Amino acid sequence: MKEFKQISHFFWHYLRGYKPQLFVILIAVVFATYLQVKAPQYIGNAVQELGDYVVNLMQTGVDDKSDFIHIIWMLILCYVLLAAATFIQSIIMTGVAGKSTNRMRIGLFRKMEKLSIRFFDSRNDGEMLSRFTSDLDNISNTLNQALIQVLSNVALMIGVIIMMFQQNVELAFVTLISAPFAIIIATVIIRKARKFVDVQQDELGVLNGYIDEKISGQKIIITNGLEEETIDGFVKQNNIVKNATYKGQVYSGLLFPMMQGISLLNTAIVIFFGGWLALNGDLERTAALGLIVMFVQYSQQFYMPLTQISSQYSLLQLAITGARRVSEVFAEEEEVERENLQTIDGINKGVKLDHVDFAYDPAKPVLKDVSIDVSKGKMVALVGPTGSGKTTVMNLLNRFYNVDGGAILFDDIDIRDIRLDSLRKQVGIVLQDSVLFTGTIRDNIVFGKPEASDDEVINAAKQANIHDFIMNLEKGYETEISDENNIFSVGQKQLMSIARTIITNPSLLILDEATSNVDTVTESRIQKAMDNVISGRTSFVIAHRLKTILDADHIVVLHQGEVIEQGNHDELMKAEGFYSELYHNQFVIE
């Protein structure tokens, strides 16, 4: 019941903005329901009038068909108005569904942009993508196709019950005799089906993540000859989705034939009991015949909603599951800042990590009592083996995460006391895997500063050693970048990323593995670009190739989350410790 309220609240949140349209739909549904329950009465009366006409014609010779024709015209008018009301419902609901789903998609994306990095680290891309695609599509399809049907069918069932008891109490009870069995069967099947539909959507997210991962790593897969292993992995995960889908569809598919069978059986019971009333009751036989026809119609109308709802159940269940999964994202806590935080215009003294502790998982510390003191304009290099905590330091400096112990200070101010937007304007990052967005080269360079002038763009590109390459392109800075138009090498992407960082003029620069994935020539160009950017700017640099950080003002050696050595290159070499060993091993290999 609690989850039903949550899902209902979720849908109402997006539908309540269309109250006038929903009111018109409600009026149309009520009017259509009235016409639907009125039609069997006309049909029953028509049968009775036809019987009376035949009897009168045979007994008196009077040929009066006026009452019968009048009822037929009323029946035709009833069906015409019913079609019009149904059309109005459909047209209006299509618009409401489209607009509501659009608001959901925008709201979900806006929510996603406000979530912390920790949220994304705990989920794969495919899982998030499936919420934007299959989950929202299922919700849209249900709003378009099933919502009106469910509302109309519930109204029809209530209307039919009222009309049946108005016409004949005994036949009304006979018609409803199978209802408890139908409800019990539907409840059991629904509970079984829901479990598998939930599994289906969760596993579909895993499958999307697998596909996304393998597409991104296709070159590595081909290089290592792992195509068949990758296919086997896909087939395995796809079979999990297939089995969950099959089980869900089997249970959902049982509803329709079960409801159909109960409806037909009930019709037979109504005809039998109506015939018994005609032969043994107080009703005239023509009246009894009309009543039987009327109740056969009512019996079908009563069980038709159950049948239709059962036929739409798979869609309804997918929408409910989709709404639950989307609601989970909306329920996540955003990066909410405290009030009255400070703003900063730059870093005038330096950056300090003061006895910092941090863990992604409380049981597995990543940084332990790390202290680093960097003066303004100085370059600090972080070195150490994979998993030593270098990248984590970068994440903490930009406050992707908050420290668990100790503090990080900009000009003696705890960064937790600085507004996030103010803090991140002062921090520029060149990530290991540079990302370029769809758009022009200029759009990518000004990504962090949309108001930048052409002179600023060109100056940033020149400092990043990418200007000449851009000018050799036919459209220069207006060249379009897309997945289909991949004109940049790995190194050139990093140069573009450096240009994008330069144009924001950050006070603190973070270069994360900036030359670890390129050839020697490109590395030299990137190194020159780095030197241009770093000059006079407080910088943190990570590099596996130690020769790129030999001129660093300060080198911090991390091992298993702890600082084991600090100093400049000469000092660390003289100490003949971990850094010296790492340096000698690397240059012997090279």
C-alpha positions as CSV (number, residue, x, y, z in Angstrom):
1,M,0.0,0.0,0.0
2,K,2.9,2.4,0.9
3,E,4.5,1.8,-2.5
4,F,1.1,2.3,-4.3
5,K,0.8,5.7,-2.6
6,Q,4.3,6.6,-3.6
7,I,3.7,5.6,-7.3
8,S,0.3,7.4,-7.3
9,H,2.0,10.5,-5.9
10,F,4.7,10.3,-8.6
11,F,2.1,10.2,-11.4
12,W,0.0,12.9,-9.8
13,H,3.0,15.2,-9.4
14,Y,3.3,15.3,-13.2
15,L,-0.4,15.2,-14.1
16,R,-1.7,17.8,-11.7
17,G,-0.5,20.6,-14.0
18,Y,-3.2,19.6,-16.5
19,K,-6.2,19.7,-14.3
20,P,-8.5,21.3,-16.9
21,Q,-7.7,18.7,-19.4
22,L,-8.1,15.9,-16.9
23,F,-11.5,17.4,-15.8
24,V,-12.7,17.2,-19.4
25,I,-11.4,13.7,-19.7
26,L,-13.2,12.7,-16.5
27,I,-16.5,14.3,-17.8
28,A,-16.0,12.4,-21.1
29,V,-15.4,9.1,-19.2
30,V,-18.5,9.5,-17.1
31,F,-20.6,10.4,-20.1
32,A,-19.2,7.5,-22.1
33,T,-19.8,5.1,-19.2
34,Y,-23.4,6.3,-19.0
35,L,-23.9,5.6,-22.7
36,Q,-22.2,2.2,-22.5
37,V,-24.5,1.0,-19.7
38,K,-27.5,2.6,-21.4
39,A,-26.9,0.7,-24.7
40,P,-27.8,-2.8,-23.3
41,Q,-31.1,-1.3,-22.0
42,Y,-31.9,-0.1,-25.5
43,I,-31.0,-3.5,-26.9
44,G,-33.1,-5.3,-24.4
45,N,-36.0,-3.0,-25.0
46,A,-35.6,-3.3,-28.7
47,V,-35.8,-7.1,-28.4
48,Q,-38.9,-6.8,-26.2
49,E,-40.6,-4.3,-28.6
50,L,-39.8,-6.6,-31.5
51,G,-41.4,-9.5,-29.7
52,D,-44.5,-7.5,-28.8
53,Y,-44.7,-6.2,-32.4
54,V,-44.8,-9.8,-33.7
55,V,-47.3,-10.9,-31.1
56,N,-49.6,-7.9,-31.8
57,L,-49.3,-8.4,-35.5
58,M,-50.3,-12.0,-35.3
59,Q,-53.1,-11.4,-32.7
60,T,-54.6,-8.1,-33.9
61,G,-53.1,-7.5,-37.3
62,V,-51.9,-4.0,-36.1
63,D,-48.6,-3.1,-37.9
64,D,-47.1,-0.5,-35.6
65,K,-43.2,-0.5,-35.6
66,S,-42.9,3.1,-34.3
67,D,-41.7,2.2,-30.8
68,F,-39.2,-0.3,-32.2
69,I,-37.8,2.2,-34.7
70,H,-37.6,4.9,-32.0
71,I,-35.5,2.6,-29.8
72,I,-33.2,1.7,-32.7
73,W,-32.6,5.4,-33.5
74,M,-31.8,6.1,-29.8
75,L,-29.3,3.2,-29.9
76,I,-27.6,4.6,-33.0
77,L,-27.4,8.0,-31.3
78,C,-26.0,6.4,-28.2
79,Y,-23.2,4.7,-30.2
80,V,-22.4,7.9,-32.1
81,L,-22.1,9.9,-28.9
82,L,-20.0,7.1,-27.3
83,A,-17.6,7.2,-30.2
84,A,-17.3,11.0,-30.0
85,A,-16.7,10.9,-26.2
86,T,-14.0,8.2,-26.6
87,F,-12.3,10.2,-29.4
88,I,-12.2,13.3,-27.1
89,Q,-10.7,11.3,-24.3
90,S,-8.0,9.8,-26.6
91,I,-7.0,13.1,-28.2
92,I,-6.7,15.0,-24.9
93,M,-4.9,12.2,-23.1
94,T,-2.3,11.9,-25.9
95,G,-1.4,15.5,-25.4
96,V,-1.3,15.2,-21.6
97,A,0.8,12.0,-21.8
98,G,3.3,13.6,-24.1
99,K,3.7,16.8,-22.1
100,S,3.9,14.9,-18.8
101,T,6.5,12.5,-20.0
102,N,8.5,15.4,-21.4
103,R,8.4,17.0,-18.0
104,M,9.5,13.7,-16.4
105,R,12.5,13.4,-18.7
106,I,13.6,17.0,-18.1
107,G,13.1,16.6,-14.4
108,L,15.1,13.4,-14.3
109,F,18.0,15.0,-16.2
110,R,17.9,18.1,-14.0
111,K,17.9,15.8,-10.9
112,M,20.8,13.8,-12.3
113,E,22.9,17.0,-12.8
114,K,22.4,17.8,-9.1
115,L,23.5,14.5,-7.7
116,S,26.9,13.8,-6.2
117,I,29.7,12.0,-8.0
118,R,29.3,9.2,-5.3
119,F,25.8,8.4,-6.8
120,F,27.3,7.9,-10.3
121,D,30.3,5.9,-9.0
122,S,27.8,3.3,-7.5
123,R,25.9,2.8,-10.8
124,N,26.8,2.0,-14.4
125,D,25.9,4.2,-17.3
126,G,23.5,1.6,-18.8
127,E,21.5,1.5,-15.6
128,M,21.0,5.3,-15.8
129,L,20.4,5.2,-19.5
130,S,17.6,2.6,-19.1
131,R,15.7,5.0,-16.9
132,F,15.7,7.7,-19.6
133,T,14.8,5.3,-22.3
134,S,12.9,2.1,-21.5
135,D,11.4,3.2,-18.1
136,L,10.1,6.6,-19.4
137,D,8.9,5.0,-22.6
138,N,6.9,2.4,-20.6
139,I,5.4,5.2,-18.6
140,S,4.5,7.2,-21.7
141,N,2.9,4.2,-23.4
142,T,0.8,3.5,-20.3
143,L,-0.4,7.1,-20.0
144,N,-1.3,7.0,-23.7
145,Q,-2.9,3.6,-23.9
146,A,-3.8,2.1,-20.5
147,L,-4.6,5.0,-18.1
148,I,-7.9,6.0,-19.8
149,Q,-8.8,2.3,-20.3
150,V,-8.3,1.6,-16.6
151,L,-10.3,4.7,-15.6
152,S,-13.1,3.9,-18.1
153,N,-13.2,0.2,-17.1
154,V,-13.5,1.0,-13.4
155,A,-16.3,3.5,-14.1
156,L,-18.0,0.9,-16.4
157,M,-17.9,-1.8,-13.8
158,I,-19.6,0.5,-11.2
159,G,-22.1,1.7,-13.8
160,V,-23.0,-1.8,-14.8
161,I,-23.5,-2.9,-11.2
162,I,-25.9,0.0,-10.6
163,M,-27.9,-0.7,-13.8
164,M,-28.2,-4.4,-13.2
165,F,-29.7,-4.0,-9.7
166,Q,-32.1,-1.4,-11.1
167,Q,-33.3,-3.9,-13.7
168,N,-33.5,-7.2,-11.8
169,V,-31.9,-8.0,-8.4
170,E,-31.9,-11.8,-8.9
171,L,-30.1,-11.7,-12.3
172,A,-27.7,-9.0,-10.9
173,F,-26.5,-11.4,-8.2
174,V,-26.2,-14.3,-10.7
175,T,-24.1,-12.1,-13.0
176,L,-21.8,-11.2,-10.1
177,I,-21.4,-14.7,-8.8
178,S,-18.1,-15.3,-10.5
179,A,-16.6,-11.9,-9.5
180,P,-14.8,-13.1,-6.3
181,F,-13.1,-15.9,-8.1
182,A,-11.9,-13.5,-10.9
183,I,-10.5,-11.1,-8.3
184,I,-8.7,-13.8,-6.4
185,I,-7.2,-15.3,-9.5
186,A,-6.1,-11.9,-10.8
187,T,-4.5,-10.9,-7.5
188,V,-2.4,-14.1,-7.3
189,I,-1.2,-13.8,-10.9
190,I,-0.4,-10.1,-10.6
191,R,1.8,-10.7,-7.5
192,K,3.7,-13.4,-9.4
193,A,4.1,-11.4,-12.5
194,R,5.3,-8.2,-10.8
195,K,8.3,-9.9,-9.2
196,F,9.6,-11.0,-12.7
197,V,8.9,-7.7,-14.3
198,D,11.0,-5.9,-11.6
199,V,13.8,-8.4,-12.3
200,Q,13.4,-7.8,-16.0
201,Q,13.9,-4.0,-15.8
202,D,16.8,-4.3,-13.4
203,E,18.6,-6.9,-15.6
204,L,17.8,-4.8,-18.7
205,G,19.8,-1.9,-17.0
206,V,22.7,-4.3,-16.5
207,L,22.5,-5.4,-20.1
208,N,22.5,-1.8,-21.3
209,G,25.6,-1.1,-19.2
210,Y,27.3,-4.2,-20.7
211,I,26.6,-3.0,-24.2
212,D,27.8,0.5,-23.4
213,E,31.0,-0.8,-21.8
214,K,31.8,-3.1,-24.7
215,I,31.1,-0.5,-27.4
216,S,33.5,1.9,-25.6
217,G,36.2,-0.8,-25.3
218,Q,35.7,-2.3,-28.8
219,K,39.3,-1.6,-29.9
220,I,40.7,-3.3,-26.8
221,I,38.4,-6.3,-27.4
222,I,39.5,-6.6,-31.0
223,T,43.2,-6.1,-30.1
224,N,43.1,-8.9,-27.6
225,G,41.0,-11.2,-29.8
226,L,38.2,-11.4,-27.2
227,E,35.3,-11.1,-29.6
228,E,33.8,-14.5,-28.9
229,E,34.2,-14.1,-25.1
230,T,32.5,-10.8,-25.3
231,I,29.6,-12.3,-27.4
232,D,29.3,-15.1,-24.8
233,G,29.1,-12.5,-22.0
234,F,26.3,-10.7,-23.9
235,V,24.4,-13.9,-24.6
236,K,24.6,-14.9,-21.0
237,Q,23.2,-11.5,-19.8
238,N,20.7,-11.3,-22.6
239,N,19.4,-14.8,-21.6
240,I,18.9,-13.6,-18.0
241,V,16.8,-10.7,-19.4
242,K,15.0,-13.2,-21.7
243,N,14.1,-15.6,-18.9
244,A,12.9,-12.9,-16.6
245,T,10.8,-11.4,-19.5
246,Y,9.4,-14.8,-20.4
247,K,8.3,-15.6,-16.8
248,G,6.8,-12.2,-16.4
249,Q,4.9,-12.5,-19.7
250,V,3.7,-16.0,-19.0
251,Y,2.1,-14.9,-15.7
252,S,0.8,-11.7,-17.2
253,G,-0.5,-13.6,-20.2
254,L,-2.5,-15.9,-18.0
255,L,-4.8,-13.1,-16.9
256,F,-6.5,-12.5,-20.3
257,P,-7.6,-16.1,-21.0
258,M,-8.6,-16.7,-17.4
259,M,-10.8,-13.6,-17.3
260,Q,-12.1,-14.4,-20.8
261,G,-13.0,-17.9,-19.7
262,I,-14.8,-16.7,-16.5
263,S,-16.7,-14.1,-18.6
264,L,-18.0,-16.7,-21.1
265,L,-18.9,-19.1,-18.3
266,N,-20.8,-16.4,-16.5
267,T,-22.7,-15.5,-19.7
268,A,-23.8,-19.1,-20.0
269,I,-25.0,-19.0,-16.4
270,V,-27.0,-15.7,-17.0
271,I,-28.7,-17.2,-20.1
272,F,-29.6,-20.4,-18.1
273,F,-31.0,-18.5,-15.1
274,G,-32.8,-15.9,-17.4
275,G,-34.4,-18.8,-19.3
276,W,-35.5,-20.4,-16.1
277,L,-37.1,-17.0,-15.0
278,A,-38.9,-16.8,-18.4
279,L,-40.3,-20.3,-18.1
280,N,-41.1,-20.4,-14.4
281,G,-41.2,-16.7,-13.2
282,D,-43.8,-14.0,-13.3
283,L,-42.3,-12.2,-16.3
284,E,-43.9,-12.1,-19.7
285,R,-41.9,-14.2,-22.1
286,T,-41.1,-11.2,-24.4
287,A,-40.1,-9.1,-21.4
288,A,-38.0,-12.0,-20.1
289,L,-36.3,-12.4,-23.5
290,G,-35.4,-8.7,-23.6
291,L,-34.1,-9.0,-20.0
292,I,-31.9,-12.0,-20.9
293,V,-30.4,-10.1,-23.8
294,M,-29.9,-7.1,-21.6
295,F,-28.1,-9.1,-18.9
296,V,-26.0,-11.0,-21.4
297,Q,-24.8,-7.5,-22.5
298,Y,-24.2,-6.5,-18.9
299,S,-22.4,-9.7,-18.0
300,Q,-20.0,-9.1,-20.9
301,Q,-19.6,-5.4,-20.0
302,F,-18.9,-6.3,-16.3
303,Y,-16.2,-8.8,-17.2
304,M,-14.9,-6.9,-20.2
305,P,-13.1,-4.4,-17.9
306,L,-11.4,-7.2,-16.0
307,T,-10.4,-8.8,-19.3
308,Q,-9.1,-5.5,-20.8
309,I,-7.2,-4.6,-17.6
310,S,-5.7,-8.0,-17.6
311,S,-4.7,-7.6,-21.3
312,Q,-3.0,-4.3,-20.4
313,Y,-1.4,-5.6,-17.2
314,S,2.0,-6.2,-18.7
315,L,2.1,-2.6,-19.9
316,L,0.8,-1.4,-16.5
317,Q,3.3,-3.4,-14.6
318,L,6.2,-2.1,-16.8
319,A,5.0,1.5,-16.1
320,I,4.7,0.9,-12.4
321,T,8.2,-0.6,-12.3
322,G,9.5,2.3,-14.5
323,A,7.9,4.8,-12.1
324,R,9.5,3.1,-9.1
325,R,12.9,3.1,-10.7
326,V,12.6,6.8,-11.8
327,S,11.3,7.7,-8.4
328,E,14.4,6.1,-6.8
329,V,16.5,8.6,-8.6
330,F,14.3,11.5,-7.6
331,A,14.5,10.3,-4.0
332,E,18.3,10.5,-3.9
333,E,19.8,13.3,-1.9
334,E,21.2,16.2,-3.9
335,E,24.4,18.1,-3.3
336,V,22.7,20.5,-0.8
337,E,24.9,23.2,0.6
338,R,24.7,24.9,3.9
339,E,23.6,28.5,4.1
340,N,25.9,31.5,4.5
341,L,28.9,29.8,2.9
342,Q,31.8,31.9,1.7
343,T,32.8,32.8,-1.9
344,I,36.4,33.2,-3.1
345,D,37.9,35.1,-6.0
346,G,41.1,33.1,-6.2
347,I,43.8,31.4,-4.2
348,N,46.2,34.0,-2.8
349,K,48.2,31.9,-0.3
350,G,48.0,28.3,-1.2
351,V,46.4,24.9,-0.8
352,K,46.7,22.6,2.2
353,L,45.6,19.1,2.9
354,D,45.6,18.8,6.7
355,H,45.7,15.2,8.0
356,V,43.1,14.1,5.5
357,D,41.3,10.7,5.8
358,F,38.9,9.4,3.2
359,A,37.2,6.1,2.2
360,Y,34.6,5.3,-0.5
361,D,33.7,2.3,1.6
362,P,34.0,2.8,5.3
363,A,35.7,-0.6,5.7
364,K,38.4,0.2,3.1
365,P,40.3,3.5,3.8
366,V,41.8,5.1,0.7
367,L,43.6,8.0,2.3
368,K,45.1,7.9,5.8
369,D,46.4,11.0,7.5
370,V,47.6,12.7,4.3
371,S,49.1,16.2,4.7
372,I,50.4,18.3,1.8
373,D,51.1,22.1,1.9
374,V,51.4,23.9,-1.4
375,S,52.2,27.6,-1.7
376,K,50.6,29.8,-4.4
377,G,52.1,29.3,-7.8
378,K,53.9,26.1,-7.0
379,M,53.6,22.8,-8.8
380,V,53.1,19.6,-6.8
381,A,53.4,16.2,-8.4
382,L,51.7,13.1,-6.9
383,V,53.3,9.8,-7.8
384,G,52.8,6.3,-6.6
385,P,51.5,2.9,-7.8
386,T,48.0,2.3,-9.0
387,G,45.5,2.4,-6.1
388,S,47.8,4.6,-3.9
389,G,45.1,7.4,-3.7
390,K,46.4,9.9,-6.3
391,T,43.2,10.4,-8.2
392,T,41.2,10.4,-4.9
393,V,43.2,13.5,-3.9
394,M,42.1,15.2,-7.1
395,N,38.5,14.3,-6.4
396,L,38.7,15.8,-2.9
397,L,40.3,19.0,-4.1
398,N,37.3,19.7,-6.4
399,R,34.9,18.5,-3.6
400,F,33.4,15.7,-5.6
401,Y,33.5,14.1,-2.2
402,N,33.9,15.5,1.3
403,V,36.8,14.3,3.5
404,D,36.0,11.9,6.3
405,G,38.7,13.3,8.6
406,G,41.0,16.3,8.6
407,A,40.4,19.2,6.2
408,I,41.4,20.7,2.8
409,L,42.1,24.4,3.0
410,F,42.2,27.1,0.3
411,D,43.9,30.2,1.9
412,D,43.2,28.8,5.3
413,I,39.5,28.4,4.5
414,D,38.0,24.9,4.8
415,I,36.6,24.1,1.4
416,R,33.5,22.8,3.0
417,D,32.8,26.4,4.0
418,I,33.1,27.6,0.4
419,R,30.1,27.7,-2.0
420,L,30.5,24.8,-4.5
421,D,30.0,27.1,-7.6
422,S,32.6,29.5,-6.2
423,L,35.1,26.7,-5.4
424,R,34.8,25.0,-8.7
425,K,35.3,28.2,-10.7
426,Q,38.7,28.3,-9.2
427,V,39.6,24.7,-10.0
428,G,40.5,23.5,-13.5
429,I,40.9,19.8,-14.3
430,V,42.4,18.0,-17.2
431,L,41.2,14.4,-16.8
432,Q,43.0,11.3,-17.9
433,D,40.3,10.5,-20.5
434,S,39.5,13.7,-22.2
435,V,35.8,14.2,-23.2
436,L,34.7,16.3,-26.2
437,F,31.0,17.2,-26.5
438,T,28.9,17.3,-29.7
439,G,29.2,20.8,-31.2
440,T,31.9,22.9,-32.7
441,I,35.5,23.1,-31.6
442,R,34.7,26.6,-30.3
443,D,31.8,25.3,-28.3
444,N,34.1,22.8,-26.6
445,I,36.7,25.3,-25.8
446,V,34.2,27.8,-24.3
447,F,32.3,25.1,-22.4
448,G,33.3,26.4,-19.0
449,K,33.0,30.1,-20.1
450,P,30.3,30.5,-22.7
451,E,30.7,34.3,-22.9
452,A,34.4,34.1,-23.9
453,S,35.5,36.3,-26.8
454,D,37.1,35.0,-30.0
455,D,40.5,36.4,-28.9
456,E,40.2,34.5,-25.6
457,V,39.4,31.3,-27.5
458,I,42.4,31.7,-29.9
459,N,44.7,32.6,-27.0
460,A,43.7,29.5,-25.1
461,A,44.2,27.3,-28.1
462,K,47.6,28.7,-28.7
463,Q,48.7,28.1,-25.2
464,A,47.5,24.6,-25.5
465,N,49.4,24.1,-28.8
466,I,46.3,23.1,-30.7
467,H,45.6,26.4,-32.6
468,D,47.7,25.4,-35.7
469,F,45.9,22.1,-36.0
470,I,42.5,23.8,-35.8
471,M,43.4,26.4,-38.4
472,N,44.4,23.6,-40.9
473,L,40.8,22.3,-40.7
474,E,38.5,23.6,-43.5
475,K,36.1,25.3,-41.0
476,G,38.6,26.0,-38.3
477,Y,37.0,26.7,-35.0
478,E,33.5,26.1,-36.4
479,T,34.4,22.5,-37.3
480,E,31.7,20.2,-36.0
481,I,32.6,17.4,-33.5
482,S,30.5,14.3,-33.2
483,D,30.8,10.6,-32.8
484,E,30.6,10.3,-36.6
485,N,33.2,13.0,-37.1
486,N,36.1,11.9,-34.9
487,I,39.0,14.2,-36.1
488,F,41.1,14.2,-32.9
489,S,43.7,11.8,-31.7
490,V,43.9,11.0,-28.0
491,G,46.7,13.6,-27.5
492,Q,44.8,16.2,-29.4
493,K,41.8,15.6,-27.2
494,Q,44.0,16.3,-24.2
495,L,45.2,19.5,-25.8
496,M,41.6,20.5,-26.4
497,S,40.9,19.7,-22.8
498,I,43.8,21.9,-21.7
499,A,42.5,24.7,-23.9
500,R,39.1,24.4,-22.3
501,T,40.7,24.6,-18.8
502,I,42.9,27.6,-19.7
503,I,40.0,29.7,-20.9
504,T,38.4,29.5,-17.4
505,N,41.6,30.9,-15.9
506,P,41.5,28.7,-12.7
507,S,43.5,29.5,-9.6
508,L,44.2,25.8,-9.1
509,L,45.0,23.5,-11.9
510,I,44.7,19.7,-11.7
511,L,46.3,17.6,-14.4
512,D,45.3,13.9,-14.0
513,E,47.4,11.5,-15.9
514,A,47.6,14.1,-18.7
515,T,50.3,12.4,-20.7
516,S,49.8,8.7,-19.8
517,N,48.0,7.6,-23.0
518,V,50.0,9.3,-25.8
519,D,53.2,8.8,-27.9
520,T,56.4,10.6,-27.1
521,V,56.0,13.3,-29.8
522,T,52.5,14.2,-28.6
523,E,53.7,14.0,-25.0
524,S,56.3,16.6,-25.8
525,R,53.6,18.9,-27.2
526,I,51.3,18.3,-24.2
527,Q,54.2,18.9,-21.9
528,K,54.9,22.3,-23.5
529,A,51.2,23.1,-23.2
530,M,51.3,22.1,-19.5
531,D,54.3,24.3,-18.9
532,N,52.4,27.2,-20.4
533,V,49.4,26.6,-18.2
534,I,51.2,25.8,-15.0
535,S,53.5,28.8,-15.1
536,G,52.6,31.0,-12.1
537,R,49.6,28.8,-11.2
538,T,49.1,26.5,-8.2
539,S,49.1,23.0,-9.7
540,F,48.6,19.4,-8.8
541,V,49.9,16.9,-11.4
542,I,49.7,13.1,-11.6
543,A,51.9,11.3,-14.1
544,H,53.2,7.8,-14.4
545,R,56.0,9.0,-16.6
546,L,58.3,10.6,-14.0
547,K,60.3,12.5,-16.5
548,T,57.3,14.8,-17.0
549,I,57.4,16.0,-13.4
550,L,61.2,16.3,-12.8
551,D,60.9,20.1,-12.5
552,A,58.0,20.0,-10.0
553,D,58.5,22.2,-7.0
554,H,57.4,19.4,-4.7
555,I,56.8,15.7,-5.2
556,V,54.6,13.7,-2.9
557,V,54.9,9.9,-3.0
558,L,51.8,8.0,-2.0
559,H,51.6,4.3,-1.2
560,Q,48.5,2.5,0.0
561,G,46.9,5.8,0.9
562,E,49.7,7.2,2.9
563,V,52.4,9.8,2.2
564,I,55.7,8.0,2.5
565,E,58.0,10.6,1.0
566,Q,58.0,14.3,0.1
567,G,60.5,16.6,-1.5
568,N,61.8,17.7,-4.9
569,H,63.3,15.3,-7.4
570,D,67.0,15.7,-6.2
571,E,66.1,15.3,-2.6
572,L,64.1,12.2,-3.2
573,M,66.8,10.6,-5.4
574,K,69.4,11.3,-2.7
575,A,67.1,9.6,-0.1
576,E,67.2,6.4,-2.2
577,G,63.7,5.4,-1.1
578,F,60.6,4.3,-2.9
579,Y,60.7,7.2,-5.4
580,S,64.3,6.6,-6.3
581,E,63.5,2.9,-6.9
582,L,60.4,3.8,-9.0
583,Y,62.5,6.2,-11.0
584,H,65.3,3.8,-11.8
585,N,62.9,1.0,-12.6
586,Q,61.0,3.2,-15.0
587,F,64.0,4.5,-16.9
588,V,65.5,1.0,-17.2
589,I,62.3,-0.2,-18.7
590,E,62.2,2.8,-21.1
